[in-house]
């Protein structure tokens, strides 16, 4: 724990500024380096207020971050319109009075009783303010009567749950903070659906693609991830789920989880450092020891391949960089490669693959062609 505090202190020294909205937006857009990520995650788990702040801003940015901002109002134009309205109201108020109308300029020169003058000058403003107050009061009373009447007529009506769907398109990752403080790290080309507020007795989300889950402990409300035809149940732990190409893989990094086939009580139990895969034909495999560094390389901004066919390698690269990949000859797809690559240099990855597999990778414009 002391080492953790010292590390956080060092990070704070390198990043002395507070976690403001601009920094959080950079985190959401995955524009921070590894040290900044560690700084952010430490800050995030310091308090429930931090989690709530990040969750609110993450949701707002996902909904409105790319929206067009309307042009600012024209102060001169609005002031001119306001002046016309005031003058018109002032003119009307003068007509209603029993006194002779005079222009504003001439009235300044006439010596009249101050009480009458003040009443003529500001009576319209008082009446306008009174009308506004009356309308606001009536509106408030009317609204409350409607609310109370609905409660009296339908006391059994339950608020319909609100669900959000967050999509990380090809070439982007996203981070979501749930209402209970749990955090989901969504990989590229993935989708997560979750409620605005969890139920009193359960927590449930649905995943397509890949995501890493850091779940807050709650034994009363187990956390469920529905992915394909599987249900993963936990009370508080960390794990990764991949659901692509009719194959589901679950890797546990902390605690333990239970995984079941949908509408069945048959499943497997996994503890830290273990994994299982699921297919519709074979069901779940027996738990085996997992290479966490290999399967979670994407969380560190890396690619990790182990005797992987070039076709699968290029699928991952295409998904991460959002570029189409083509093979000149089908037999090139079966060449295999093993290794780790940093995702910050696509050209460097292509160079290593070309030398290792003796292939030519032509990256021109917005597409990639694999040749012999």
C-alpha positions, 0 to 999 in steps of 0.5 A: 500500500505504501509503495502504491502511495509513493507511486501515486505521489510520483505521478502527481509530481509529473502531473501536478494539475487536477483532473479537470474536464479537459483531462477526462475528455482526453481519457475518454478519447484514449489520448493519454499515455500510460502514466496518465492512465495510471494517474487517472485510474488512481484518481477515479477510485479515490471516491464515489464523487470522482466516479460519478463525475467521470460517469456523467461527463463520459455519458454527456461526451458520448451523446453530445461530444460530436454535436454541432455547437450553435452560433453565439447570440448577437448581443446588438440584435437582441438589445435592439429587439428588447429596446423595441419591446420596451418602447412599445410597452411604454407607449401602451402604458402611457395611453392607458393613463388619464394624462396627456401623452407627451414624448419622452423628451418633452416629458423631461422638461415638464415639471409635474408631480413626482408621484404621477411621473414615477407611476407613468414611467414605471407602472408598465414594468410593475404590471409586466412583472406581476403578470409574469409572477402570476403565470409562473405561479399558476403554472406551478400549481397546475403542474403540481396538481397534475403530478398529484392527480397522477399519483392518486390515480396510478400509485402502482405505476413503476418508472420504466428503466432507461437503457444506454447503448455505447458503441466503440467503432473501429479505431476507437476505445471507450470507458464507461462508469456505471451507476454503481461505480463499476468501470467498463473499458470497451475495446474497438469495434464493440458495443455495450448496453446497460441501464441508467440505474440498476435494479434493487436486486441485480445488475445486468449489462449486455456485450458484443465485441470485447471489454474489460470489467472492473466490478464494484463488490455487491453480494446482494446484487450480483453483476451479470454480463450477457454475451452471445449465449452466455451469462457471466455472474460475479459479485465483485471482481475484474475480468475480460470477455471477448465475443467475436466470430462465434467464439466467446473467451472469458479471462479472470484477473481478480477474484472469481466468476461463474459462467453459464449457458443461457437458460441453463444451470450448467457452467464453469467456475473461474478464479484469478488467472484462469480462462475458458472459451465457449462455442455453441457446439462444444459449450464451455471448455474446462478452466485452464491457466491463462496468459493474462499479458497476452490476452490483455495486451490491448489494454496496454495499447499492444498487439500480442500474437501466438502462432496466429494466422496472418488472416487473424493478425490482419483482422485485428489490425484492420479493426484497430486502425479502421483500414481494409486489408486485402490478400493477393493470394489466399494461401498467404492467409495461413502464414502464422506469426508470434510476437508483440507489437506496439500499436503506436506505429503501423508502419513498424508493425508492417515492416516486422511482419514483412521480414518475418513472413517474407511477404510484401505489405503495400500500404497505400492510401486507405487500404492495405494489400498483402502480396508475396 
